[in-house]
Structure formats: structure tokens, C-alpha cells
């Protein structure tokens, strides 16, 4: 608020300037001045001013200029509002509670405070320091409004808590909502914190607050309090921030009352905040130990919830967090070898805990993983068991990504696989609201027979759905035709996913391509005796191992593929003759070890079927 030209108060600079233009007074930086409307108040040169506005343009336009002497008035600066602050001593205690309220810490940056007005739920008062008696049990709001010498105001509020009598010792309270022991609390990416939420009831009289202390190795790192508003029994709810770091925290709840030591009544132990993932699919999602030890990646900040089991009763019975286990094919904490490796790499790179739930089951077709729409947590279904675990952990709306590896059991029934996956993913997006990405691992040539149709529909899923990204498993040599050893198999798949998620979810900018090579198109060259396949990432630098051409097939032409090479992001295939009558080009991949077409990160080319070849 600004002083008006003649001692009145005006709101806003435009109104103040307008008053000058209309012949009023102004208050300059050097003092107050008055005007009689003749353009001069103290013998100095007059100024000229105009104010204009119209119905079509209601914007007020004010112009102030000098007269023929060139003198421009000092129009001053806008008033800055005051800052309201106060203390309440004591701010909690038994009724009747006499509280001294002191506003001497309030200030005004460009003047002085001239008035202090206090409001209570049972009255009001004035003065820089006042005393008020609170007689009713409960929480009382106190409001202070200060006014400065230019009539600007500011407000501050606080709470005084009045208890019924002295604290009863020992203090008694119960908790009906709390984080589970060893929980991975979902990390808020804006604050880099998780939230430990508690709810309960206090049975003892005389307490004014619940104190939550975040403890690390027995030392209090931070604390939060919430007032107890009313006579016992009185409910409380408190949210406690937990930093996302490679440190485990306990949260201790205590009752606080005037004249008594804090009374601890509950402790949640071994809590961390981090990111959460779900793995689903058949045996290569389960990724149990075939050869090699993935548990070299285990650590205190890699965790899983519940048990991966086909037994619905056992699923419901295990409502606990466990250390993540990469080797086990099921049971408590089992997340698979590549799942554990991925989690370890993400945790190490970003210094946060990772939680992974694996709901995979080997040898199952896409139909096995569908939701029972009439009962989404039906424990007789794979979908229901996974959703039950996620809800029991309280993380169903906090997933960063779902990772899917399935399709071998669908064989080349590619339309059934496609339709089944589309329906399944729609259910995921409904039941796991907020999931950021879905990753589909394209299945590998091997067990399941001819899979190229299913491989192709998986490749195209990323074109049809913005949230889907496809990963290849070509280039992994430790493949027995169906599954993988840890080294040169599941370990590398975990590394591939850690790099891809690092790019997509953690803002990494890798120097080389972490996604699999994916064809953009193909064309004949050299009179139809070559096929040139361009990758979508034109910056890729491919390698083409000798003999890798045998995994390519020219569709609809009698000529054969006799060789191949790579040039930057292009694959160049040599034909035995003119193949320009062909309808398309296919890349099948193969089971077992190389030769491969790889990008500079060693990620293999996605399989594709009947890619059109331009003339």
C-alpha cells in the first residue's frame, strides 16, 4: 500500500500516479508535498500529467512528464509490507493455560509497526505482548495481524494445545497404520524423500503432541510433531519424511506432555525410501539360477515384498519385506537373476534403495496372466496374486516401471499374444495407476518353435504405445535354447535394462545407444543385388560379425543372402542375384552363441519379420 498524494491511502502504484495526474499531492522520497491543483505546491516548477482509459481498453495509462523547465518530481518507492512473527510461551500444557504472546520479533523493512491485533477462538486483544488464558481442552488457533506506518498489514498464525490435566505416566497409545519393517517407501522424485505414515489413538490424558523421531544408528537425525487436539482418547495421524539414500532409518513415536519425559510407544524399523519395479512373465522373467551366482549383487538396500508362489494362501500369508534374492526360482524375496543385477546397478548408480516384486511363472501362455475382472485380487490367478502383494505393500500406485518377458509358450500364435498383451497392459495401467514405463523383452529364437510372428508383434508394441519400450536378448551368448546362464546372459540383460532405465527414468545421457538396434526401413541397392537396412537411430555404430548374414531371410524371392556388413547405422546384405521381386526382409536371430549384429554397447538387433524393401 502506498501513501496517497494528500495523506489518504491508495492501493497500487497506478492509483497513486493517477491521483497525482488529477491534481493531488505526492509523497516523495525527501518528504511530503502538497498541491493546490495549479501545478506547484512549494514554488518549484509544475509537472504535466494525463490519465486515459476507454471502454474498449480499460487499462489505466498514466503519463507524467516535466514542464518546460525539465524538472520531474520524485515519486518515491512503493511501501514494503511488514513481517509478522510471534512466540507463545508456553505453547502447550494443561488447562487452564496462561500463555504469553510476544510479537517483538515482527519487523518492517522500510518503516515501523504501529499496531498489533490478536485474534483467539474465544476473544481478541491488542499490543506487542499480551497474555491470554486458554481454558478449553483442545487446539486453539492464534492469529496476529501487524500494521505498519503506511497501513500495510501482515499476518501470522500459530496453535496452542491445551490438555486435560497432567500427563499420565506411563503414556499409552496404539497404532493401527504404520510402515512394515524393512519397507521400501516410494520415493517422491521432487523431494527425493519417501513418506512414513502413521495413524493411531492416544489413551492417556495430559499429552499435547505425538513426536516422531527419524533415527539412524540410534541417533536422531530429524523429527516431526503433530498436536493432540482434545481429551483422550484422541486420534492422531502423522507423516514423516524419510530421505532416499543408502541409509536405513527407524522412526520412533513418543507422547509429549508438559512436565513428563517423552513416552515412546512405537518404533518402525529399517525403513528406506527408493524406487519400485514389477517384473512379470514366464521362466525368463523368473530368471532363476541355471548357472552362475547372481547373489553377488545382494545388499541391504535391494529388497522385495512377499513370496512369488502359485499358492494363493501362501501369497496372502507373506506380508513382509525381504532381502532380494536373485537365484531362487520362487519364495520370499525372489526377483530373478537379471532383476537383481538391474536393481544393484540402478542402486549403485543413483545411490537409492530399489524394491522389485517378481510375479513371473514359468511355462505359461499369455492367457494365464490375465485379470479376473470380477475379482481383481483373485488369489487363484497370477494377476490377482501379484496385485495382492503390491497392495499389501502399499506400492501399487508407485511403480516406476513394469518389465515383461513372456511369449515362448505362445509359439507363433502372434495375434493371440498381441491381443492378450494389449488387454493385460490396459489392466496394468488401471490397477498400477501412475506407472511410468512398460518394458517388453522380445523373446529369443529357440524353445517354442517358430516365433518370428510373435517377435514382430512385440517389436511393434513400442510403435503403438508411447509408454512401451522393447529390449532385445540377441547378443547374449550363454543361451541354452530357452534360458540363460548368469554370465553372458542374465547378468548382461540386467545391465542392459539398468542402462535403458537410466536413460528413460533417471535422466542419464549415455554416450552410446542403450536401446537395441531397430530397423526404420530397407531398400534395394546395386541393381537389386544388395539390401540396405537403415536403423532408427542414425547415430548408431553397428558391428556385423562374420556369418551373421545367415540369420536374415529374403521373403518372396528365390535368391539367397550370401554375406553382409555394417556401415554406421546401416546393415548391408549381399544377395546371390537380383532380389528386387522380394516382398520383404526378415531377421530371425538364433539360439545359442553368436555371430551377431550389435550396437556399440553390445545390444543385439531386434528380430523383425517381412520388413518391406523399397525398390
PAKOLSE-383642 format. One record per residue: residue in one letter; z, y negated, x negated of N, C-alpha, C, O in turn. Coordinates in steps of 0.2 Angstrom, whole numbers, plus 5000, padded with zeros to 4 digits. Layout:
N
AZYXZYXZYXZYX ...
***
This chain:
615
X500050064996500050005000500049944996500349944990 X499649894998499649834994499949774998499949775004 X500249724994500449664997499849625000499349614996 X499949595006499449565009499349495006499849465003 X498849455007498749385004499349335006499549295002 X499649345012500149295014500849335015501249315020 X501049385011501649415012501649475017502149505017 X501149485021501149535025500949595021500649595016 X500949655024500749725021500149745024500049745030 X499649765020499049785022498949855019499149865013 X498549895022498449965019497749975016497249965020 X497649975010497049995007496749925004496849875006 X496349944998496049884995495549844999495549784998 X495149885003494649845007494949795012494749735012 X495449815015495849775020496149715016496149655018 X496349725010496649675006496149625004496249555004 X495549645002495049605000494749565006494549505005 X494749595011494449565017494949505019494649455022 X495549515018496049465020495849405016495949345018 X495749415009495549355005494949325008494949265008 X494449365009493749335011493849295018493449245019 X494349315022494449275028494849215028495049185033 X495049195021495449135021496149145020496549105020 X496349205018497049225017497249205010496949175006 X497849235009498149225002498049284998497849335001 X498149284991498149344987498749344983499049284981 X498849404981499449404976499149434969498849484969 X499149384964498849404958499349434953499949444955 X499049454948499549494943500049444940500549464938 X499849374940500349324937500849294942501249254941 X500749314949501249294954500849284961500349304961 X501249254965500949254972500649184973500849134970 X500049184977499749124978499549114985499449164989 X499549054988499349044995498749004996498548974991 X498449005002497848975003497848945010498148975015 X497648885011497648845017496948855020496848825026 X496548895018495848905020495348865018494748865019 X495548815014495048765011494748785004494348755002 X494948845002494748874996495148854990494948874984 X495748824991496148804985496848804987497048784992 X497248834983497948844985498448804980498948784982 X498148794974498648764969498248714965498448704959 X497648694967497248644963496748674959496348644956 X496748744959496248774955495548784959495548764965 X495048804955494348804959494348854964494748914963 X494048844970494048884975493548944974493048934970 X493549004977493149054977492749064983492949034988 X492149094983491749114989491849184990491849224986 X491849204997491949274999491549285005491449235009 X491249345006490949365013491149435014491249475010 X491249455021491349515023490849535028490649495033 X490549595028490049615033490049685035490349725031 X489949695041489849765044489449765050489349705053 X489149815052488749815058488949885062489249925059 X488649885068488749945072488450005069488650065070 X487849995067487450045064487750075057487650125055 X488050025053488350045047489050005047489149955045 X489550045049490250015050490650005043491149985043 X490250025038490650015031490749945030490349905030 X491349935028491549865026491349845019491449885015 X490949795019490649765012490949705011490849655015 X491349695005491649635004491449614997491349654992 X491249544997490949524990491349454989491449414993 X491649454983492049404980491649374974491449414969 X491549314974491249284968491549214966491949184970 X491349184961491649124959491249064962490649074965 X491549004962491148944965490748924959490648954954 X490548864959490148834954490448824948490148804943 X491148834948491448824941491548884937491648894931 X491348944941491349014937491949044937492049094933 X492549014940493149044940493249104945493049094951 X493449164943493549224948494349234948494649234943 X494649244954495349254954495549314952495149364951 X496149324950496549384948496749414954497249394957 X496449474956496549504962497149554962497249594966 X497349574956497949614955497749694955497149704954 X498249734955498049804955498449834961498949814963 X498149894963498549924969499249954967499349974961 X499649954972500349974971500350044970499950084973 X500750074965500850144965501450164968501950134968 X501350224972501950244976502550274972502450284966 X503150274975503750294971503750374971503350404974 X504250394967504350464966505050484969505550454967 X505050524974505750544977505950604974505650654974 X506650604972506950664969507650654971507950604971 X508050714972508750714973509050784971508750834971 X509750774970510150834969510650844975510850794977 X510750904976511350924981511850964977511751014974 X512450934978513050974974513650974979513950924981 X513851044980513451104979512851114984512851074989 X512451154982511851164987511951224991511551244995 X512551264990512651324994513451334994513751314989 X513651364999514451385000514651395007514251395011 X515251405007515551425014515651365018515751305016 X515651375025515751315030516451305030516851345029 X516651245031516251185031516051165024516551155020 X515451145022515251125016515151055015514651025018 X515451025011515350955009514950945003515050964998 X514350915004513850904999513750834997513650795002 X513650824991513550754988512750754987512550794983 X512350714990511650704989511550644985511750584987 X511250654979511150594974510350584973510050634970 X510150534974509450514974509250464968508750434967 X509750464963509650414957509150434953508850394949 X508850494953508350514949507650494952507150504948 X507650474958507050444961506850384956507250344953 X506150364956505950314952505250284955504950314960 X505150224953504550184955504150164949504450124945 X503550184948503150164941503050094940502950074934 X502950054946502749984945503249934949502949884950 X503849954950504249914954504949944954505149984950 X505249934960505949964961505949994968505649974972 X506450044969506650074975507150034978507650014975 X506950014985507449964988507850004994508249974997 X507550064996507950095002507850175001507350204998 X508450205003508450275003508650305010509250285012 X508250345013508450365020508450445020508050475018 X509050465023509150535023509150565030509350535034 X508850625031508750655037509050725037508850765032 X509550745041509850815042509650835049509450805053 X509750905049509650935056510150915061510150925067 X510750875059511250855063511450785062511950765064 X510950745059511150675058510650645053510150665051 X510850585051510550545046510950495042511550485044 X510750465037511150425033510750385028510150395028 X511050335025510650295021511050275014511650275014 X510650265009511050255002510750294997510550354998 X510850274991510650304985511050374984510750424982 X511650374986512050434985512450434992512850384993 X512450494995512850505001513250565001513050614997 X513650575005514050645006513950665013514050625018 X513750725014513750755021514050815022514050865017 X514350825028514750895029514250935033514050915039 X514150995031513751045035514251095038514651135034 X514251105044514751145047514451215050514851265050 X513851215052513551275055513251315049513051295044 X513351385051513151435046512351445046512151445052 X512051445041511351445040511051405035511351375031 X510351395036509951355031509851285034509651285040 X509951235030509951165033509451125029509451125023 X508951095032508451055028508650985027508950955032 X508550965021508750895020508150855018507750885013 X507950795020507450755019507650695016508050655019 X507350675011507450605008506750565008506250595006 X506850505011506250455010506450395007506950365008 X506150385001506250314997505650264999505150285000 X505850204998505350154999505450104994505950084991 X504850084991504850034985504749964988504749954994 X504849914983504749844985504149824987504049764989 X503649864987502949854991502849894997502349895000 X503449914999503449955006503050025005502950055011 X502950044999502650114999503250164999503750154997 X503050225002503650275003503450344999502850354998 X503950384998503850454996504350494999504950465000 X504250554999504750605002504950664998504450684994 X505550684998505750754995506150795000506550765004 X506050855000506450895004506850955000506650964994 X507350975003507751025000508151065005508151045011 X508451125003508851165008509551175005509651184999 X510051165010510751185009510951245013510751245019 X511251295010511351355013512151355014512551355009 X512351375020513051375022513151445024512851475029 X513651475021513851545023514451545027514851495028 X514551605030515151615034515751645030515751705029 X516151605027516751625023516551645016515951635014 X517051665013516951685005516651745005516651785009 X516251754999515951824998516351884998516851884995 X516151935002516451995002516252034996515652044995 X516752064992516652104986516952174987517452174989 X516552224986515852214983515352204989515452214995 X514752164987514252154992513852214993513652254989 X513652215000513252275002512652255005512652205009 X512052285003511452265006510952335006511152375001 X510452335010510052395010509352365009509152305011 X508852405006508152385005507752435009507852495008 X507252415013506852455016506052445014505652485016 X505952405010505252395007505352374999505752324998 X505052414995505152394988504552434984504352484987 X504352414978503852444975504152514972504752524971 X503652564972503852634970503952624962503652584959 X504352664959504452674952503852684949503452724951 X503752644943503152654939502552634942501952654940 X502552594947501952574951501552524947501752484943 X500852534948500352484945500252434951499952454956 X500552374951500452324956499752284955499552274949 X499352284960498752244960498752184956499152134958 X498352164952498352104948497952054952497352064954 X498251994953497851934955497451904949497751884945 X496851904950496451884944496551804943496351784937 X496751764948496851694947497451684943497451634939 X497951714945498651704942498751754936499251744932 X498451804936498551864931499251894932499551904927 X499451894938500051924940500051974946499551964950 X500452024946500552064952501152034956501551994954 X501252064962501752044966502252104968501952154971 X502852104966503352154969503652124975504052074974 X503552154981503852134987504352174989504352234989 X504952144992505552174994505752145001505552095002 X506052195005506252175011506952215012506952275010 X507452185015508052225017508452185021508352135024 X509152205021509652175025510252165021510452215018 X510652115022511252105019511852115024511852075029 X512252155023512852175027513452135026513852125031 X513552105020514152075018514151995020513651965019 X514751975022514751905023514851865017515051885012 X514651795017514851755012514351745006514451705002 X513751775007513251765002512751715004512551715010 X512451685000511951625001511251644999510851605001 X511151694995510451704992510451774989510951804987 X509851794989509651854985509251834979508851794979 X509551854973509251844967508851904964509151954964 X508251894962507851944959507651924952507451874951 X507851974947507851954940507252004937507352064938 X506751984934506252024931506552034924506651984920 X506652104922506952114916506452164911506152204914 X506552144905506152184900506652204895506952164891 X506652274894507152304890507852274891508152264886 X508052264897508652244899508852174898509352144900 X508352134896508352064895508052024901507452044903 X508351974904508051944910507451894907507651854903 X506851904910506351864907506151814912505951754910 X506351824919506151774924506551794930506851844931 X506651744935507051754941506751714947506451664946 X506851744953506651714959507251724964507651774964 X507451664968507951674973507651654980507151624980 X507951684985507751674992508451664996508851704995 X508451605000509151595003509251645009508751675012 X509851655010510051695016510251655022510751615021 X509851645027509951595032510351625038509951655043 X510951625038511351655044511851695042511951715036 X512251715047512851765046512651835046512151855049 X512951875042512751945041512851985048513351965051 X512452035049511952055044511352005045511151985050 X511051995039510451945039509951975035510052005029 X509251975037508752005033508451955028508651895028 X508151985023507851945018507151975016507052035017 X506751935013506151955010505951915004506051855004 X505751944999505651904993505051934989505051994988 X504651894986504051914982504151894975504351834974 X504051944971504251924964503651934959503351994959 X503451884956502851894951502951934945503451924942 X502551984944502552024938501952014934501352014936 X502051984927501451974923501052034922501352084920 X500352024921499952084920499852084912499552044909 X500252124909500252134902500552204900500752244905 X500452224894500652294892501352294890501552304885 X501752274896502452274896502752304902502452284908 X503252344902503452374909504052334910504452304906 X504152324917504752274919505152314925504852354928 X505752294925506252314930506352254934506352194931 X506452264941506652204945507352224948507452264952 X507852184946508552194949508652144954508652084953 X508952164960509152124966509852114966510252164965 X510152054967510852044967510951994973510551954975 X511552004976511851954980512151894977512551904972 X512051834979512351774976512751734981512551724986 X513451724979513851684983514351644979514551664974 X514551584982514951544978515651574977516051594982 X515851574971516551604969516551674967517051704966 X515951704967515951784966515351794961514851754961 X515451844956514951864952514351894956514451914961 X513751884953513151914957513251994958513552024953 X513152014964513252084965512552124966512252124971 X512452164960511752194960511852254966512352284967 X511252264969511252314974510552354974510552404978 X510052334970509452374970509052354964509052304961 X508752414961508352394955507652444956507752504957 X507152404955506452434955506252444947506352394944 X506052504945506052514938505252524936504852554940 X505152514930504552524926503952504930503452534930 X503952434932503352414935502852374931503152344926 X502252384932501752344928501252314933501252334939 X500852264931500352234935499652254932499652234926 X499152274935498552284932497952294937498052274943 X497452334935496852344939496752414941497052454938 X496452424947496452494950495752514952495352474954 X495652574951495052614952495052674956495652704955 X494552694959494552754963493952794960493352764960 X494052854958493452904956493352954962493852984964 X492752964964492653014969491953054967491553034963 X491953114970491353154969491553234968492053254970 X491053264965491153334964491453354956491753304954 X491253404953491553434947491553384942491953374937 X490953344941490853294935491253234937491353194932 X491553224943491953174944492653194943493053154940 X492853254944493453284942493553284935494053274932 X493053304931492953304924493553334920493853304916 X493753394922494253424919494053454912493453444910 X494553474908494353494901493953564901494153614903 X493353554898492953614896493053624889493053684887 X492953574885493053574878493253514875492953464877 X493753504871494053444868494553414872494653424878 X494953374869495553344872495553274873495453224869 X495453254880495453184882496153154882496153084882 X496653194882497353164882497553124876498053094876 X497153124871497253074865497253004868497452964864 X496952994874496952924876497552904881497652854883 X498052954882498552944886499052884883499052874877 X499352854888499852794886500252774892500052794897 X500752734890501252714895500952664901501252654906 X500352644899500052594904499452614907499052574910 X499352684907498752714911499152764916499452814914 X499052744922499352784927498952804933498352784934 X499252854937498852874943499352884949499952894947 X499152884955499652894960499452964964498852974965 X499953004965499953064969499653114965499553114959 X499453164969499053234967498353234970498253224976 X497953254965497253274968497253344969497253394965 X497253364976497353434978496953434985496953384989 X496753494987496453504993496953524998496753535004 X497553534996498153545001498353485004498653445001 X498253475011498453415014499253405014499453345013 X499653455014500353445014500553425007501053385007 X500253455002500453434995500253364994500553324990 X499653344997499453274996499953224999500153174996 X500253235005500653195008501353195005501753145005 X501553255002502153264999502253224992502853204990 X501753214989501753174982501653104983501053084983 X502153064984502052994985502352954979502852914979 X502152974973502452944967501852934962501352954962 X502052884957501652864952501752914946502352934944 X501252934942501252974936500852944931500452904931 X501052974925500652964919499952994920499853044922 X499352954919498752984920498553044915498753034909 X498253094918498153154914497353164914497053164919 X497053164908496353174908496053244908495553254910 X496453294906496253364905496353404911495953444913 X496853384915496953434921496453424926496153374927 X496253484930495753484935496053464942495653464946 X496653454942496953434948497753424947497953434942 X498053404953498853404952499053334951498653284951 X499653324949499953254948499653214943499553244937 X499353154944499153114939498453134936498153094931 X498053184939497453204936496953154938496753134944 X496553124932496053074934495353094930494853054931 X495353144926494753174923494653144916494953094914 X494253174912494253154905493853084904494153044901 X493353074908492953014907493352954910493352904908 X493752974916494152924919494652904915494852844915 X494952944911495552924906495252884901495552834899 X494652904898494352874892494152794895494352754891 X493852794900493652724903494352684904494352624902 X494852714907495452674908495752644901495952594901 X495752694896496052674890495652614887495952574884 X494952624887494552574884494652504887494752454884 X494652504894494752444898495452414896495552354895 X495952454896496652434895496752404888497052344887 X496452434883496452404876496052344875496352294872 X495452344878495052284878495352214881495252164879 X495752224887495952174891496652164891496952124895 X497052204888497752204887498152204894498552164895 X497852254898498152254905498252334907497852374904 X498752344911498852414913498252434918497952384921 X498052494918497552524923497852584927498152624924 X497652574933497852634938497152664940496752624943 X497152734940496552764943496752824947497252864945 X496452824953496552884958495952924958495352894959 X495952984957495353034957495453074963495953114964 X494953074968494953114973494453174973494253194979 X494053184968493553224967493753304969494253324968 X493253334971493253414972492653444970492053424972 X492653494966492053524963491653564968491953594973 X490953574967490553614971490453594978490353634982 X490553534980490453514987489853464988489753424984 X489553474994488953434996489253364999489853355000 X488753325000488953255002489253265009489753215010 X489153305013489453315020490253325019490553305023 X490453355014491153375013491553305012492153305013 X491253255010491653195008491653145014491853085013 X491353155019491353115025491953105028492453145028 X492053045031492653025035492653055042492153055045 X493253075044493353085051493453025055494052995054 X492952995058493052935061493652925066493952875068 X493752985069494352985074495052985071495452965075 X495053005065495653005061495552995054495453045050 X495552935052495352915045495752945040495552955034 X496352965041496852995036496953065038497453095036 X496453095041496453175042496553205036496153205031 X497153245035497353275028496953335027496953375022 X496553365033496153415032495453395029495053445027 X495353335028494653305025494853275018495353255017 X494353285014494353255007494453175008494853145004 X494053145012494153075013494853055016495153005013 X495153095020495753075023496353085018496853045018 X496253135013496753145008496753085003497253065001 X496153065001496153004996496352945000496752904996 X496152935006496452875009497152875010497552825010 X497452935012498152935012498552915006499052885006 X498252945000498552924994498552844992499052814990 X497952824994497852744992498352704997498652654994 X498452725003498852685007499552695006499952655006 X499752755004500452775002500652724995501252704994 X500152714991500252674985500252604987500452564983 X499952584992499852514994499352474991499352414989 X498752514989498252484985497552494988497052484985 X497552514994496852524997496452464998495852464998 X496752404998496352344998496352304991496252244991 X496452344986496552304979496052344974496252334968 X495552374976495152414971494652364968494352324971 X494652374961494052334958493452374959492952334960 X493452434959492852474959492952544962493452574961 X492452574965492452644966491852674962491352654962 X492052734958491552764954491352834957491852874958 X490752854958490452904962490052954957489552924954 X490253014957489753064953489753124957490153164957 X489153134961489053194965488353194967487953144966 X488153254969487453264971487153334969486653354972 X487453364964487153434962487153484967486653524968 X487653484971487753534977487253514983487153554987 X486953454982486453434987485753464985485253454989 X485653484979485053504977484553454977484653394976 X483953464980483453414981483353394988482853374990 X483953404992483953384999484053304998484653285001 X483653264996483753204994483853155000484253105000 X483553175006483653125012484353135015484653095017 X484553205015485253215017485753185012486253155015 X485653185006486053155001486053075002486653045002 X485453045003485452975004485852955010486252905010 X485652985016485952965022486752975022487152935024 X486953035019487653045018488052995014488552975016 X487752975008488052925004488052855007488552825007 X487552835011487552775014488052765019488452715020 X488152825023488752825028489352825025489852785027 X489452855019490052865016490252795013490852775013 X489752765010489952695007490152645012490552605011 X489852645018489952605023490752615025491052565026 X490952675025491652685027492152665021492652635023 X491852675015492252645010492352565010492952545010 X491852535012491852465012492352435018492652385018 X492452485023492852465028493552485027494052445028 X493752545024494352565023494652535016495252535015 X494252525011494452495005494252425005493852405000 X494352385010494152315010494352275004494852275001 X493852235001493952194995493652234989493652204984 X493452294989493252324983492652284981492152264984 X492652274974492152234971491452264970490952234971 X491452324967490852354965490952434966491452464967 X490352464967490252534968489752554963489252534962 X489952604959489552634953489352704955489752744956 X488752724955488452784956488252814949487752784946 X488452874948488252904942487652954944487753004948 X487052944941486452984943486553054940486753054934 X486453104944486553174942486053194937485553154936 X486153244933485853264927485453324929485653374933 X484853334926484453394927484853454924485153454919 X484853514928485253564926485453604932485053624936 X486153614933486353654939486153624945486253564946 X485953664950485753634957484953634957484753614963 X484653664952483853664953483553604952483753554948 X482953594956482553534956482953474959483053484965 X483153424955483553374958483153304958483553254959 X482553304956482253244955482253194961482253134960 X482153224967482153184973482853154974482853094976 X483353184973484053164974484153114968484453054969 X483953124962484053074957483653014958483952954957 X483053014961482752954963483052914968483152854968 X483352944974483652904979484252874976484452814978 X484652904971485252874968484952814964485352764964 X484452824960484152764956484052704961484152644959 X483752714967483552664971484152634975484052574978 X484752664975485352634979485452564976485652524980 X485452554970485552484967485052434969485252374969 X484452454971484052404974484152394981483952334984 X484452434985484652424992485252394993485352364999 X485752394989486452374990486652334984486652354978 X486852274985487052224980487652244976487652234970 X488052284979488752304976488652364972489152384969 X488052394972488052464969487652454962487152414961 X487952484957487652494950487552564949488052604950 X487052584945486852654944486952664936486752624932 X487252724934487352734927487052804926487052854931 X486752814920486452874918486852924914487352894912 X486752984914487053034909486553064905486753104901 X485953044905485453064900485753034893486052984893 X485553074888485853054881486453084879486753074874 X486853114884487453144882487253224880487153264884 X487353234874487153304871487553364873487353414873 X488253344874488653404875488753424882489253424885 X488153454884488053464891487853544892487353564888 X488253574896488153654896487653674902487553734903 X487353624905486853634910487153614917486853594922 X487853604917488253574923488753524921488753464923 X489153544916489753504914489653474907489153494903 X490153444904490153414898490753434894491353434897 X490653434887491253434883491553364882491153314885 X492153354879492353284879491953244874491753194875 X491853274868491553234863490753244864490553294866 X490353184864489653184865489553204873489053224874 X490053194877489953204884490453154888490253094889 X490953184891491453144895491653084891491753024894 X491853084885492053034881491552974881491752914882 X490952994880490452934879490252914886490152854887 X490352954892490252924898490852874900490652824903 X491452894898491952844899491852774895491952724897 X491552784889491452724885490852684888490852624889 X490352714891489852684895490052644901489952584902 X490552674904490752644910491252584908491252534912 X491652594903492052534901491652474899491852424900 X491052484896490652434894490352404900490252344900 X490152444905489752414910490252374915490152324917 X490852404916491352364920491652304916491752254919 X491652304909491752244905491352194907491552134907 X490652204907490152154909490252134916490252074917 X490352174921490252164928490952134931490952084935 X491452154928492152134931492552094927493052064929 X492452094920492952064916492552004912492851974907 X491951984914491651934911491451934904491251894900 X491352004901491052014894490351994894489952004899 X490151974888489451964887489152004881489151974876 X489052064882488852114877488252094874487752064877 X488252104867487652084863487052124865486452104865 X487152194867486652234869486652264876487252254879 X486152294878486152314885486652374887486552424883 X487152364891487652414893487452454899487752504900 X486852434902486652474908486052514906485752504901 X485952574909485452614907484752584908484652544913 X484252604904483552584905483252604912483352664914 X482952554915482752574922482052544923481952484922 X481552584925480852554925480752504930480952514936 X480352454928480152404933479452424936479352404941 X479052454931478352464934477952504928478252504922 X477352524930476952564925476252544926476052524931 X475852554921475152534921474752574916475052594911 X474152594918473752624913473452574907473352514909 X473352604902473052564896472552604892472552664893 X472152574888471752614883471252654887471152714886 X470952634892470452674896470752724900470452774901 X471352724902471752774906472052824902472252874905 X472052824895472252874891473052864889473352894885 X473252804891473952784890474352764896473952734901 X474952774897475352744902475952704899476252724895 X475952644901476452594898476952584903476752554909 X477552594902478152594907478552534905478852534899 X478652484909479052424907479752434910479852454916 X480252414906480952414909481152354912480852294910 X481652354916481852294920482152244915482052184916 X482452264910482752224905482252214899482252254895 X481952154900481452144895481652134888481352134883 X482352124887482652114881482852184877483152184872 X482752234881483052304878482552324872482052304871 X482952354868482552384862482652464862483152484860 X482152494865482252564866482052604860481652584855 X482352664859482152714854481852774858482052794863 X481352804855480952864858480952924853480652914848 X481452974854481453024849480853064850480553074855 X480653094844480053144844480153204849480753234849 X479753214853479753264858479953244864479953284869 X480253184865480453164872479953154877480153154883 X479353154875478753154880478753214885478453204890 X479053264883478953324887479353314893479253354898 X479853274894480253264900479853214905480153204910 X479253194903478853144908478353194911478053244908 X478153174917477653214921477153164924477453124928 X476553174923476053134927475853164933475653224934 X475953134939475853154946475153144948474853094947 X474853204951474253194954473653194949473053174951 X473653214943473153214938473153274934473753304932 X472653304932472653364928472753354920472853404917 X472753294918472853284911473653294909474053284914 X473753304903474453314901474653254896474253214894 X475353254895475653204891475753234884476053284884 X475453204879475453234873475853194868476053224862 X476153144869476553104865476853044868476653024873 X477253014864477552944866477852904861478052934856 X478052844863478352804858478652744862478552744868 X479052704859479352644862479252584858479152584852 X479152524861478952464858479352414862479152384867 X479952394859480452344863480652374869480952434869 X480452344875480752374881480152414885480252424891 X479652434881479152474884479152544881479352564875 X479052594886478852664884478152674884477852654890 X477852694879477052704879476952784878477152814873 X476652814884476452884884475752894882475252854885 X475552944878474852964876474653024881475053074881 X474053014884473853064888473253104885472953084880 X473153164887472653214884471953184886471453214883 X471853144891471253114893471353064898471853034898 X470853044902470852994907471353014913471153054917 X471852984914472353004919472352954925472852954929 X471852904925471852854930471852874937471952834941 X471752934938471752964945472452984947472552994953 X472952974943473652994944473952954950473752894950 X474352984954474752944959475352914956475652864959 X475652934951476252914948476552944942476252994939 X477052924939477352944933478052964935478452924938 X478353024932479053044933479353054927479053084922 X480053044927480453054921481053104923481453084927 X481053164921481453214923482153224919482653244922 X482153204913482653214909482753294908482253324909 X483253314905483353394904484053404903484453364902 X484253464903484953494902485053504894484553504891 X485653504892485753514885485653444881485753394883 X485553464874485453404870484753374870484353394874 X484653324865484053284865483453324865483453384865 X482853294864482753224862482753174868482653194874 X482953114867483053064872482652994871482452984866 X482652964877482452894877483052854878483352854883 X483252814873483952774873483852704872483352674869 X484252664875484352594873484752584867484952634864 X484852524864485152514858485852534858486252544853 X486152534864486852564865486952634866487452664867 X486352674865486352744866486352764873486552824875 X486252724878486252744885485552764887485052734885 X485552824890484952854892484552824898484852794902 X483852834897483452814903483552854909483752914909 X483652814915483752844921483152884923482552874922 X483252944926482752984929482352944935482752914938 X481752954935481352924941480752974943480553014939 X480552964949480053004952479452964955479552924959 X478852984953478252964955478252884956478052854961 X478452854950478352784949477652764949477252794945 X477352724954476652704954476452674947476752644944 X475852694946475552674940474952624941474452654945 X474952564939474452514941473852534937473852554931 X473252514939472552534935472552494929472152494925 
***
